[in-house]
Amino acid sequence: MTHNLMREITPLTQNDCFTLFTRVKKEFNFPLHYHEEYELNLILNAPGARRIVGDHIEDIDDLELVLVGPNLNHAWFTYQCQSEEIKEVTIQFHKDLLDDKFLRRNQLHFIQKMFENAQRGVLFSRETAERLRGRILSLEHKTGFDSVLELLSILHDLSASRNMRILSDASFTNEQFHYNSRRIEKVFEYMNAHYNRQITLAEVAKIANMPEVSFSRFMKKRTGTTFIDSLNEIRLGHASRMLIDTTHSVAEVAYKCGFNNISNFNRIFKKRKSCTPKEFRQNFSGTRIFI
């Protein structure tokens, strides 16, 4: 999908560690876009604005803090926000600022996990945003090595915070996720390849070479979700792509993505994304730029 979006060339050079922008404005006017860098966004005083991250759409409150991973489409739109002074702090940093070998150290486990989750977008709790907003706002006043240390400290505190929420569905992004289990990865590969038809627990348990009950427990422990929830998430990710990139009817999208009941598809879609498939398609209308 990214070839239909605006690819932002950020001003961050290979000689920089990160860049920070602070803006006060009356509206959001940057289109749906993606870039190779991680982006941490603190948004203040914009109740009623709308956020899009991957295939997730949500109206925001007066304070929010979001981490977006590399090549994940995202944007904020004015929508119903009437604020005259929206404040936005954007921090962008290279995806190799902390390399993989370094992140595998025990002391950096939480940051590594947060970066993995950021491939789908992470919304931090209001409590976390309130606790760290002062440090993020003050970061522009630091220089040199002190500013790098402070950014790393902020990232560590974010990674250890509670109640963060992953935004986009897993199958919407091209990034690969690792569960430290070849069995789970084989099952997800299988579900991604065959999501358009009926898939049973017995079928995937056989792929993992485990009894059904044992595999069900194993999957829940490793991924935090059940088999059926994981399968539905994959199907919804593909359905979201299809709603954006094709002119297929909602019913066609449902059946092409493995939902054999249109009412069930609408119910699951609205529960997961807080809007109907039709509303989802309309929300993306006019927000993409073809280049």
ChimeraX commands (.cxc) that place a marker at each C-alpha (Angstrom):
marker #1 position 0.00,0.00,0.00 radius 0.5
marker #1 position 2.89,2.36,0.67 radius 0.5
marker #1 position 3.43,3.08,-3.02 radius 0.5
marker #1 position 0.07,4.93,-3.00 radius 0.5
marker #1 position 1.05,7.13,-0.06 radius 0.5
marker #1 position 3.27,10.11,0.40 radius 0.5
marker #1 position 6.76,9.01,1.38 radius 0.5
marker #1 position 8.21,11.68,3.64 radius 0.5
marker #1 position 11.90,12.41,3.28 radius 0.5
marker #1 position 12.76,13.58,6.77 radius 0.5
marker #1 position 15.57,16.09,7.42 radius 0.5
marker #1 position 17.32,13.57,9.64 radius 0.5
marker #1 position 20.81,12.78,8.29 radius 0.5
marker #1 position 22.96,9.74,9.05 radius 0.5
marker #1 position 25.14,11.97,11.21 radius 0.5
marker #1 position 22.21,12.83,13.50 radius 0.5
marker #1 position 20.78,10.79,16.35 radius 0.5
marker #1 position 17.31,12.35,16.28 radius 0.5
marker #1 position 15.40,15.43,15.27 radius 0.5
marker #1 position 12.66,17.26,17.16 radius 0.5
marker #1 position 9.95,19.61,15.93 radius 0.5
marker #1 position 7.64,21.70,18.09 radius 0.5
marker #1 position 4.69,23.43,16.44 radius 0.5
marker #1 position 1.71,25.48,17.60 radius 0.5
marker #1 position -1.02,25.56,14.95 radius 0.5
marker #1 position -4.74,25.83,14.29 radius 0.5
marker #1 position -5.12,22.70,12.18 radius 0.5
marker #1 position -3.44,19.53,11.03 radius 0.5
marker #1 position -2.54,19.83,7.36 radius 0.5
marker #1 position 0.01,17.09,6.65 radius 0.5
marker #1 position -1.36,14.20,4.53 radius 0.5
marker #1 position -1.28,10.50,5.24 radius 0.5
marker #1 position 2.36,9.48,4.90 radius 0.5
marker #1 position 5.15,7.15,5.99 radius 0.5
marker #1 position 8.91,7.31,6.45 radius 0.5
marker #1 position 11.78,5.04,7.47 radius 0.5
marker #1 position 12.32,6.59,10.89 radius 0.5
marker #1 position 10.60,5.98,14.21 radius 0.5
marker #1 position 8.40,8.89,15.26 radius 0.5
marker #1 position 7.23,9.86,18.73 radius 0.5
marker #1 position 4.34,12.34,18.70 radius 0.5
marker #1 position 3.06,14.32,21.66 radius 0.5
marker #1 position -0.20,16.11,20.81 radius 0.5
marker #1 position -1.62,18.72,23.19 radius 0.5
marker #1 position -4.92,20.59,23.13 radius 0.5
marker #1 position -6.50,18.92,20.08 radius 0.5
marker #1 position -9.71,17.26,21.33 radius 0.5
marker #1 position -11.87,16.09,18.46 radius 0.5
marker #1 position -8.96,15.64,16.02 radius 0.5
marker #1 position -8.65,12.29,14.28 radius 0.5
marker #1 position -5.62,9.98,14.20 radius 0.5
marker #1 position -4.88,7.35,11.55 radius 0.5
marker #1 position -2.11,4.83,12.19 radius 0.5
marker #1 position -1.95,1.86,9.83 radius 0.5
marker #1 position -5.54,0.67,9.55 radius 0.5
marker #1 position -6.56,2.14,12.91 radius 0.5
marker #1 position -8.75,5.28,13.06 radius 0.5
marker #1 position -9.64,7.06,16.29 radius 0.5
marker #1 position -10.77,10.47,17.51 radius 0.5
marker #1 position -8.37,11.85,20.11 radius 0.5
marker #1 position -8.63,13.72,23.40 radius 0.5
marker #1 position -6.73,16.81,24.56 radius 0.5
marker #1 position -3.54,14.87,25.32 radius 0.5
marker #1 position -1.94,11.90,23.61 radius 0.5
marker #1 position 1.44,10.29,23.06 radius 0.5
marker #1 position 2.02,7.86,20.16 radius 0.5
marker #1 position 5.06,5.97,18.86 radius 0.5
marker #1 position 4.96,5.07,15.16 radius 0.5
marker #1 position 7.36,2.52,13.66 radius 0.5
marker #1 position 9.25,2.64,10.34 radius 0.5
marker #1 position 7.20,2.65,7.11 radius 0.5
marker #1 position 3.85,2.64,8.92 radius 0.5
marker #1 position 1.38,5.10,7.41 radius 0.5
marker #1 position 0.06,7.70,9.84 radius 0.5
marker #1 position -1.45,11.18,10.08 radius 0.5
marker #1 position -3.53,13.43,12.32 radius 0.5
marker #1 position -6.48,15.35,10.87 radius 0.5
marker #1 position -8.35,18.37,12.25 radius 0.5
marker #1 position -11.76,16.68,11.86 radius 0.5
marker #1 position -13.94,18.14,14.68 radius 0.5
marker #1 position -11.15,19.88,16.59 radius 0.5
marker #1 position -11.89,23.57,17.17 radius 0.5
marker #1 position -8.77,24.44,19.15 radius 0.5
marker #1 position -6.90,27.58,18.11 radius 0.5
marker #1 position -3.64,26.40,19.71 radius 0.5
marker #1 position -2.80,22.79,18.94 radius 0.5
marker #1 position 0.68,21.94,20.19 radius 0.5
marker #1 position 2.59,19.14,18.52 radius 0.5
marker #1 position 6.01,17.80,19.45 radius 0.5
marker #1 position 7.48,15.36,16.93 radius 0.5
marker #1 position 10.66,13.39,17.58 radius 0.5
marker #1 position 12.10,11.33,14.73 radius 0.5
marker #1 position 15.03,8.94,15.09 radius 0.5
marker #1 position 16.72,6.32,12.94 radius 0.5
marker #1 position 15.52,2.73,13.17 radius 0.5
marker #1 position 19.15,1.70,13.78 radius 0.5
marker #1 position 19.77,4.27,16.52 radius 0.5
marker #1 position 19.93,1.23,18.80 radius 0.5
marker #1 position 21.06,-1.79,16.78 radius 0.5
marker #1 position 19.64,-5.28,17.16 radius 0.5
marker #1 position 22.62,-6.72,19.04 radius 0.5
marker #1 position 22.48,-3.91,21.57 radius 0.5
marker #1 position 18.71,-4.28,22.00 radius 0.5
marker #1 position 19.08,-7.98,22.80 radius 0.5
marker #1 position 20.84,-7.15,26.06 radius 0.5
marker #1 position 18.74,-7.98,29.12 radius 0.5
marker #1 position 18.59,-4.39,30.31 radius 0.5
marker #1 position 17.01,-3.27,27.01 radius 0.5
marker #1 position 14.38,-5.98,26.71 radius 0.5
marker #1 position 11.47,-3.57,27.28 radius 0.5
marker #1 position 12.70,-1.12,24.64 radius 0.5
marker #1 position 13.16,-3.95,22.16 radius 0.5
marker #1 position 9.59,-5.11,22.76 radius 0.5
marker #1 position 8.25,-1.55,22.46 radius 0.5
marker #1 position 10.02,-1.11,19.11 radius 0.5
marker #1 position 8.47,-4.36,17.87 radius 0.5
marker #1 position 5.02,-3.14,18.91 radius 0.5
marker #1 position 5.68,0.24,17.26 radius 0.5
marker #1 position 5.62,-1.52,13.88 radius 0.5
marker #1 position 1.84,-1.36,14.44 radius 0.5
marker #1 position 1.80,1.94,16.35 radius 0.5
marker #1 position 1.68,2.32,20.14 radius 0.5
marker #1 position -0.64,4.65,22.07 radius 0.5
marker #1 position 0.60,5.31,25.60 radius 0.5
marker #1 position -1.80,5.77,28.49 radius 0.5
marker #1 position -2.89,9.24,29.54 radius 0.5
marker #1 position -1.08,8.76,32.85 radius 0.5
marker #1 position 2.17,8.04,30.99 radius 0.5
marker #1 position 1.68,11.04,28.69 radius 0.5
marker #1 position 1.05,13.33,31.66 radius 0.5
marker #1 position 4.08,12.00,33.50 radius 0.5
marker #1 position 6.50,12.43,30.57 radius 0.5
marker #1 position 5.11,15.50,28.78 radius 0.5
marker #1 position 7.34,17.89,30.72 radius 0.5
marker #1 position 10.50,15.97,29.87 radius 0.5
marker #1 position 9.52,15.72,26.20 radius 0.5
marker #1 position 8.74,19.45,26.05 radius 0.5
marker #1 position 12.06,20.23,27.74 radius 0.5
marker #1 position 14.10,18.04,25.41 radius 0.5
marker #1 position 14.55,20.89,22.92 radius 0.5
marker #1 position 16.46,22.83,25.56 radius 0.5
marker #1 position 19.11,20.13,25.94 radius 0.5
marker #1 position 22.10,19.79,23.63 radius 0.5
marker #1 position 24.71,17.27,22.56 radius 0.5
marker #1 position 25.25,14.09,24.54 radius 0.5
marker #1 position 22.86,15.19,27.29 radius 0.5
marker #1 position 19.98,15.32,24.82 radius 0.5
marker #1 position 20.77,11.81,23.53 radius 0.5
marker #1 position 20.89,10.44,27.07 radius 0.5
marker #1 position 17.57,12.11,27.88 radius 0.5
marker #1 position 15.91,10.67,24.78 radius 0.5
marker #1 position 17.13,7.19,25.68 radius 0.5
marker #1 position 15.88,7.68,29.23 radius 0.5
marker #1 position 12.45,8.77,27.92 radius 0.5
marker #1 position 12.29,5.73,25.63 radius 0.5
marker #1 position 13.18,3.45,28.54 radius 0.5
marker #1 position 10.48,4.95,30.76 radius 0.5
marker #1 position 7.94,4.64,27.95 radius 0.5
marker #1 position 8.86,0.99,27.36 radius 0.5
marker #1 position 8.34,0.16,31.04 radius 0.5
marker #1 position 5.03,2.02,31.32 radius 0.5
marker #1 position 1.68,0.34,31.81 radius 0.5
marker #1 position -1.47,0.14,29.69 radius 0.5
marker #1 position 0.09,0.98,26.33 radius 0.5
marker #1 position -2.18,0.01,23.43 radius 0.5
marker #1 position -1.18,-1.40,20.04 radius 0.5
marker #1 position -3.15,0.32,17.30 radius 0.5
marker #1 position -2.94,-1.30,13.85 radius 0.5
marker #1 position -3.68,-4.90,12.93 radius 0.5
marker #1 position -0.64,-7.13,12.44 radius 0.5
marker #1 position -1.32,-8.04,8.82 radius 0.5
marker #1 position -1.69,-4.41,7.73 radius 0.5
marker #1 position 2.04,-3.77,7.97 radius 0.5
marker #1 position 4.76,-5.51,5.99 radius 0.5
marker #1 position 7.01,-5.74,9.02 radius 0.5
marker #1 position 7.68,-9.21,10.44 radius 0.5
marker #1 position 6.93,-10.01,14.08 radius 0.5
marker #1 position 8.84,-12.53,16.13 radius 0.5
marker #1 position 7.41,-14.52,19.01 radius 0.5
marker #1 position 10.58,-16.45,19.85 radius 0.5
marker #1 position 8.82,-19.58,18.62 radius 0.5
marker #1 position 9.21,-21.16,15.22 radius 0.5
marker #1 position 5.93,-23.01,15.80 radius 0.5
marker #1 position 3.97,-19.78,16.27 radius 0.5
marker #1 position 5.68,-18.17,13.29 radius 0.5
marker #1 position 4.81,-21.16,11.08 radius 0.5
marker #1 position 1.17,-20.92,12.19 radius 0.5
marker #1 position 1.02,-17.18,11.44 radius 0.5
marker #1 position 2.64,-17.76,8.04 radius 0.5
marker #1 position 0.00,-20.39,7.33 radius 0.5
marker #1 position -2.90,-18.18,8.46 radius 0.5
marker #1 position -1.59,-15.26,6.39 radius 0.5
marker #1 position -1.41,-17.51,3.33 radius 0.5
marker #1 position -4.87,-19.08,3.76 radius 0.5
marker #1 position -6.90,-16.37,5.56 radius 0.5
marker #1 position -9.47,-16.32,2.72 radius 0.5
marker #1 position -10.85,-19.76,3.56 radius 0.5
marker #1 position -12.00,-21.64,6.65 radius 0.5
marker #1 position -9.15,-22.50,9.02 radius 0.5
marker #1 position -9.71,-24.68,12.09 radius 0.5
marker #1 position -7.86,-24.98,15.37 radius 0.5
marker #1 position -7.15,-28.63,14.55 radius 0.5
marker #1 position -5.54,-27.54,11.30 radius 0.5
marker #1 position -3.11,-25.05,12.83 radius 0.5
marker #1 position -2.38,-27.32,15.81 radius 0.5
marker #1 position -1.24,-29.91,13.30 radius 0.5
marker #1 position 1.05,-27.31,11.69 radius 0.5
marker #1 position 2.58,-26.73,15.14 radius 0.5
marker #1 position 2.73,-30.48,15.77 radius 0.5
marker #1 position 0.85,-30.14,19.06 radius 0.5
marker #1 position -2.48,-31.37,20.48 radius 0.5
marker #1 position -5.27,-28.82,20.09 radius 0.5
marker #1 position -5.67,-28.01,23.79 radius 0.5
marker #1 position -1.92,-27.70,24.33 radius 0.5
marker #1 position -1.49,-25.51,21.27 radius 0.5
marker #1 position -4.39,-23.25,22.30 radius 0.5
marker #1 position -2.73,-22.61,25.68 radius 0.5
marker #1 position 0.69,-22.22,24.06 radius 0.5
marker #1 position -0.56,-19.64,21.57 radius 0.5
marker #1 position -2.36,-17.62,24.22 radius 0.5
marker #1 position 0.77,-17.56,26.37 radius 0.5
marker #1 position 3.13,-16.56,23.54 radius 0.5
marker #1 position 0.94,-14.01,21.69 radius 0.5
marker #1 position -1.54,-12.87,24.33 radius 0.5
marker #1 position -4.46,-13.70,22.03 radius 0.5
marker #1 position -6.53,-16.75,21.18 radius 0.5
marker #1 position -6.35,-18.58,17.87 radius 0.5
marker #1 position -9.67,-17.19,16.63 radius 0.5
marker #1 position -8.80,-13.62,17.68 radius 0.5
marker #1 position -5.44,-13.88,15.90 radius 0.5
marker #1 position -7.10,-15.23,12.77 radius 0.5
marker #1 position -9.74,-12.48,12.82 radius 0.5
marker #1 position -7.03,-9.85,13.27 radius 0.5
marker #1 position -5.18,-11.14,10.21 radius 0.5
marker #1 position -8.42,-11.17,8.20 radius 0.5
marker #1 position -9.31,-7.66,9.32 radius 0.5
marker #1 position -5.89,-6.41,8.31 radius 0.5
marker #1 position -6.33,-7.79,4.80 radius 0.5
marker #1 position -9.91,-6.50,4.69 radius 0.5
marker #1 position -8.70,-3.01,5.65 radius 0.5
marker #1 position -6.18,-3.04,2.83 radius 0.5
marker #1 position -8.86,-4.18,0.39 radius 0.5
marker #1 position -11.32,-1.49,1.51 radius 0.5
marker #1 position -8.67,1.16,0.85 radius 0.5
marker #1 position -7.06,-0.19,-2.31 radius 0.5
marker #1 position -10.02,-1.65,-4.23 radius 0.5
marker #1 position -13.59,-0.79,-5.21 radius 0.5
marker #1 position -14.96,-4.16,-4.08 radius 0.5
marker #1 position -18.24,-3.96,-2.18 radius 0.5
marker #1 position -18.15,-4.54,1.59 radius 0.5
marker #1 position -19.75,-7.95,1.05 radius 0.5
marker #1 position -17.11,-8.90,-1.51 radius 0.5
marker #1 position -14.34,-7.82,0.84 radius 0.5
marker #1 position -15.86,-9.87,3.66 radius 0.5
marker #1 position -16.06,-13.07,1.62 radius 0.5
marker #1 position -12.65,-12.59,0.02 radius 0.5
marker #1 position -11.13,-12.29,3.50 radius 0.5
marker #1 position -12.65,-15.45,4.94 radius 0.5
marker #1 position -15.79,-14.09,6.60 radius 0.5
marker #1 position -18.73,-16.17,5.39 radius 0.5
marker #1 position -21.31,-14.00,7.11 radius 0.5
marker #1 position -21.59,-10.29,6.29 radius 0.5
marker #1 position -23.34,-9.46,9.57 radius 0.5
marker #1 position -20.57,-11.16,11.54 radius 0.5
marker #1 position -17.94,-9.28,9.52 radius 0.5
marker #1 position -19.62,-5.93,10.20 radius 0.5
marker #1 position -19.94,-6.71,13.91 radius 0.5
marker #1 position -16.31,-7.80,14.35 radius 0.5
marker #1 position -15.03,-4.93,12.23 radius 0.5
marker #1 position -16.94,-2.29,14.20 radius 0.5
marker #1 position -15.96,-3.81,17.54 radius 0.5
marker #1 position -12.27,-3.83,16.58 radius 0.5
marker #1 position -12.09,-0.49,14.76 radius 0.5
marker #1 position -14.98,1.52,16.27 radius 0.5
marker #1 position -16.48,2.16,12.83 radius 0.5
marker #1 position -18.26,0.19,10.11 radius 0.5
marker #1 position -16.36,-1.00,7.01 radius 0.5
marker #1 position -18.21,1.66,4.98 radius 0.5
marker #1 position -17.23,4.41,7.42 radius 0.5
marker #1 position -13.65,3.11,7.42 radius 0.5
marker #1 position -13.48,3.41,3.63 radius 0.5
marker #1 position -14.95,6.92,3.75 radius 0.5
marker #1 position -12.47,8.00,6.41 radius 0.5
marker #1 position -9.56,7.13,4.09 radius 0.5
marker #1 position -11.16,8.90,1.14 radius 0.5
marker #1 position -9.25,12.03,0.21 radius 0.5
marker #1 position -6.39,11.41,2.67 radius 0.5
marker #1 position -4.01,9.62,0.34 radius 0.5
marker #1 position -1.69,11.20,-2.19 radius 0.5
marker #1 position -0.62,9.37,-5.33 radius 0.5
marker #1 position 2.98,9.93,-6.37 radius 0.5
marker link #1:1,2 radius 0.2
marker link #1:2,3 radius 0.2
marker link #1:3,4 radius 0.2
marker link #1:4,5 radius 0.2
marker link #1:5,6 radius 0.2
marker link #1:6,7 radius 0.2
marker link #1:7,8 radius 0.2
marker link #1:8,9 radius 0.2
marker link #1:9,10 radius 0.2
marker link #1:10,11 radius 0.2
marker link #1:11,12 radius 0.2
marker link #1:12,13 radius 0.2
marker link #1:13,14 radius 0.2
marker link #1:14,15 radius 0.2
marker link #1:15,16 radius 0.2
marker link #1:16,17 radius 0.2
marker link #1:17,18 radius 0.2
marker link #1:18,19 radius 0.2
marker link #1:19,20 radius 0.2
marker link #1:20,21 radius 0.2
marker link #1:21,22 radius 0.2
marker link #1:22,23 radius 0.2
marker link #1:23,24 radius 0.2
marker link #1:24,25 radius 0.2
marker link #1:25,26 radius 0.2
marker link #1:26,27 radius 0.2
marker link #1:27,28 radius 0.2
marker link #1:28,29 radius 0.2
marker link #1:29,30 radius 0.2
marker link #1:30,31 radius 0.2
marker link #1:31,32 radius 0.2
marker link #1:32,33 radius 0.2
marker link #1:33,34 radius 0.2
marker link #1:34,35 radius 0.2
marker link #1:35,36 radius 0.2
marker link #1:36,37 radius 0.2
marker link #1:37,38 radius 0.2
marker link #1:38,39 radius 0.2
marker link #1:39,40 radius 0.2
marker link #1:40,41 radius 0.2
marker link #1:41,42 radius 0.2
marker link #1:42,43 radius 0.2
marker link #1:43,44 radius 0.2
marker link #1:44,45 radius 0.2
marker link #1:45,46 radius 0.2
marker link #1:46,47 radius 0.2
marker link #1:47,48 radius 0.2
marker link #1:48,49 radius 0.2
marker link #1:49,50 radius 0.2
marker link #1:50,51 radius 0.2
marker link #1:51,52 radius 0.2
marker link #1:52,53 radius 0.2
marker link #1:53,54 radius 0.2
marker link #1:54,55 radius 0.2
marker link #1:55,56 radius 0.2
marker link #1:56,57 radius 0.2
marker link #1:57,58 radius 0.2
marker link #1:58,59 radius 0.2
marker link #1:59,60 radius 0.2
marker link #1:60,61 radius 0.2
marker link #1:61,62 radius 0.2
marker link #1:62,63 radius 0.2
marker link #1:63,64 radius 0.2
marker link #1:64,65 radius 0.2
marker link #1:65,66 radius 0.2
marker link #1:66,67 radius 0.2
marker link #1:67,68 radius 0.2
marker link #1:68,69 radius 0.2
marker link #1:69,70 radius 0.2
marker link #1:70,71 radius 0.2
marker link #1:71,72 radius 0.2
marker link #1:72,73 radius 0.2
marker link #1:73,74 radius 0.2
marker link #1:74,75 radius 0.2
marker link #1:75,76 radius 0.2
marker link #1:76,77 radius 0.2
marker link #1:77,78 radius 0.2
marker link #1:78,79 radius 0.2
marker link #1:79,80 radius 0.2
marker link #1:80,81 radius 0.2
marker link #1:81,82 radius 0.2
marker link #1:82,83 radius 0.2
marker link #1:83,84 radius 0.2
marker link #1:84,85 radius 0.2
marker link #1:85,86 radius 0.2
marker link #1:86,87 radius 0.2
marker link #1:87,88 radius 0.2
marker link #1:88,89 radius 0.2
marker link #1:89,90 radius 0.2
marker link #1:90,91 radius 0.2
marker link #1:91,92 radius 0.2
marker link #1:92,93 radius 0.2
marker link #1:93,94 radius 0.2
marker link #1:94,95 radius 0.2
marker link #1:95,96 radius 0.2
marker link #1:96,97 radius 0.2
marker link #1:97,98 radius 0.2
marker link #1:98,99 radius 0.2
marker link #1:99,100 radius 0.2
marker link #1:100,101 radius 0.2
marker link #1:101,102 radius 0.2
marker link #1:102,103 radius 0.2
marker link #1:103,104 radius 0.2
marker link #1:104,105 radius 0.2
marker link #1:105,106 radius 0.2
marker link #1:106,107 radius 0.2
marker link #1:107,108 radius 0.2
marker link #1:108,109 radius 0.2
marker link #1:109,110 radius 0.2
marker link #1:110,111 radius 0.2
marker link #1:111,112 radius 0.2
marker link #1:112,113 radius 0.2
marker link #1:113,114 radius 0.2
marker link #1:114,115 radius 0.2
marker link #1:115,116 radius 0.2
marker link #1:116,117 radius 0.2
marker link #1:117,118 radius 0.2
marker link #1:118,119 radius 0.2
marker link #1:119,120 radius 0.2
marker link #1:120,121 radius 0.2
marker link #1:121,122 radius 0.2
marker link #1:122,123 radius 0.2
marker link #1:123,124 radius 0.2
marker link #1:124,125 radius 0.2
marker link #1:125,126 radius 0.2
marker link #1:126,127 radius 0.2
marker link #1:127,128 radius 0.2
marker link #1:128,129 radius 0.2
marker link #1:129,130 radius 0.2
marker link #1:130,131 radius 0.2
marker link #1:131,132 radius 0.2
marker link #1:132,133 radius 0.2
marker link #1:133,134 radius 0.2
marker link #1:134,135 radius 0.2
marker link #1:135,136 radius 0.2
marker link #1:136,137 radius 0.2
marker link #1:137,138 radius 0.2
marker link #1:138,139 radius 0.2
marker link #1:139,140 radius 0.2
marker link #1:140,141 radius 0.2
marker link #1:141,142 radius 0.2
marker link #1:142,143 radius 0.2
marker link #1:143,144 radius 0.2
marker link #1:144,145 radius 0.2
marker link #1:145,146 radius 0.2
marker link #1:146,147 radius 0.2
marker link #1:147,148 radius 0.2
marker link #1:148,149 radius 0.2
marker link #1:149,150 radius 0.2
marker link #1:150,151 radius 0.2
marker link #1:151,152 radius 0.2
marker link #1:152,153 radius 0.2
marker link #1:153,154 radius 0.2
marker link #1:154,155 radius 0.2
marker link #1:155,156 radius 0.2
marker link #1:156,157 radius 0.2
marker link #1:157,158 radius 0.2
marker link #1:158,159 radius 0.2
marker link #1:159,160 radius 0.2
marker link #1:160,161 radius 0.2
marker link #1:161,162 radius 0.2
marker link #1:162,163 radius 0.2
marker link #1:163,164 radius 0.2
marker link #1:164,165 radius 0.2
marker link #1:165,166 radius 0.2
marker link #1:166,167 radius 0.2
marker link #1:167,168 radius 0.2
marker link #1:168,169 radius 0.2
marker link #1:169,170 radius 0.2
marker link #1:170,171 radius 0.2
marker link #1:171,172 radius 0.2
marker link #1:172,173 radius 0.2
marker link #1:173,174 radius 0.2
marker link #1:174,175 radius 0.2
marker link #1:175,176 radius 0.2
marker link #1:176,177 radius 0.2
marker link #1:177,178 radius 0.2
marker link #1:178,179 radius 0.2
marker link #1:179,180 radius 0.2
marker link #1:180,181 radius 0.2
marker link #1:181,182 radius 0.2
marker link #1:182,183 radius 0.2
marker link #1:183,184 radius 0.2
marker link #1:184,185 radius 0.2
marker link #1:185,186 radius 0.2
marker link #1:186,187 radius 0.2
marker link #1:187,188 radius 0.2
marker link #1:188,189 radius 0.2
marker link #1:189,190 radius 0.2
marker link #1:190,191 radius 0.2
marker link #1:191,192 radius 0.2
marker link #1:192,193 radius 0.2
marker link #1:193,194 radius 0.2
marker link #1:194,195 radius 0.2
marker link #1:195,196 radius 0.2
marker link #1:196,197 radius 0.2
marker link #1:197,198 radius 0.2
marker link #1:198,199 radius 0.2
marker link #1:199,200 radius 0.2
marker link #1:200,201 radius 0.2
marker link #1:201,202 radius 0.2
marker link #1:202,203 radius 0.2
marker link #1:203,204 radius 0.2
marker link #1:204,205 radius 0.2
marker link #1:205,206 radius 0.2
marker link #1:206,207 radius 0.2
marker link #1:207,208 radius 0.2
marker link #1:208,209 radius 0.2
marker link #1:209,210 radius 0.2
marker link #1:210,211 radius 0.2
marker link #1:211,212 radius 0.2
marker link #1:212,213 radius 0.2
marker link #1:213,214 radius 0.2
marker link #1:214,215 radius 0.2
marker link #1:215,216 radius 0.2
marker link #1:216,217 radius 0.2
marker link #1:217,218 radius 0.2
marker link #1:218,219 radius 0.2
marker link #1:219,220 radius 0.2
marker link #1:220,221 radius 0.2
marker link #1:221,222 radius 0.2
marker link #1:222,223 radius 0.2
marker link #1:223,224 radius 0.2
marker link #1:224,225 radius 0.2
marker link #1:225,226 radius 0.2
marker link #1:226,227 radius 0.2
marker link #1:227,228 radius 0.2
marker link #1:228,229 radius 0.2
marker link #1:229,230 radius 0.2
marker link #1:230,231 radius 0.2
marker link #1:231,232 radius 0.2
marker link #1:232,233 radius 0.2
marker link #1:233,234 radius 0.2
marker link #1:234,235 radius 0.2
marker link #1:235,236 radius 0.2
marker link #1:236,237 radius 0.2
marker link #1:237,238 radius 0.2
marker link #1:238,239 radius 0.2
marker link #1:239,240 radius 0.2
marker link #1:240,241 radius 0.2
marker link #1:241,242 radius 0.2
marker link #1:242,243 radius 0.2
marker link #1:243,244 radius 0.2
marker link #1:244,245 radius 0.2
marker link #1:245,246 radius 0.2
marker link #1:246,247 radius 0.2
marker link #1:247,248 radius 0.2
marker link #1:248,249 radius 0.2
marker link #1:249,250 radius 0.2
marker link #1:250,251 radius 0.2
marker link #1:251,252 radius 0.2
marker link #1:252,253 radius 0.2
marker link #1:253,254 radius 0.2
marker link #1:254,255 radius 0.2
marker link #1:255,256 radius 0.2
marker link #1:256,257 radius 0.2
marker link #1:257,258 radius 0.2
marker link #1:258,259 radius 0.2
marker link #1:259,260 radius 0.2
marker link #1:260,261 radius 0.2
marker link #1:261,262 radius 0.2
marker link #1:262,263 radius 0.2
marker link #1:263,264 radius 0.2
marker link #1:264,265 radius 0.2
marker link #1:265,266 radius 0.2
marker link #1:266,267 radius 0.2
marker link #1:267,268 radius 0.2
marker link #1:268,269 radius 0.2
marker link #1:269,270 radius 0.2
marker link #1:270,271 radius 0.2
marker link #1:271,272 radius 0.2
marker link #1:272,273 radius 0.2
marker link #1:273,274 radius 0.2
marker link #1:274,275 radius 0.2
marker link #1:275,276 radius 0.2
marker link #1:276,277 radius 0.2
marker link #1:277,278 radius 0.2
marker link #1:278,279 radius 0.2
marker link #1:279,280 radius 0.2
marker link #1:280,281 radius 0.2
marker link #1:281,282 radius 0.2
marker link #1:282,283 radius 0.2
marker link #1:283,284 radius 0.2
marker link #1:284,285 radius 0.2
marker link #1:285,286 radius 0.2
marker link #1:286,287 radius 0.2
marker link #1:287,288 radius 0.2
marker link #1:288,289 radius 0.2
marker link #1:289,290 radius 0.2
marker link #1:290,291 radius 0.2
view
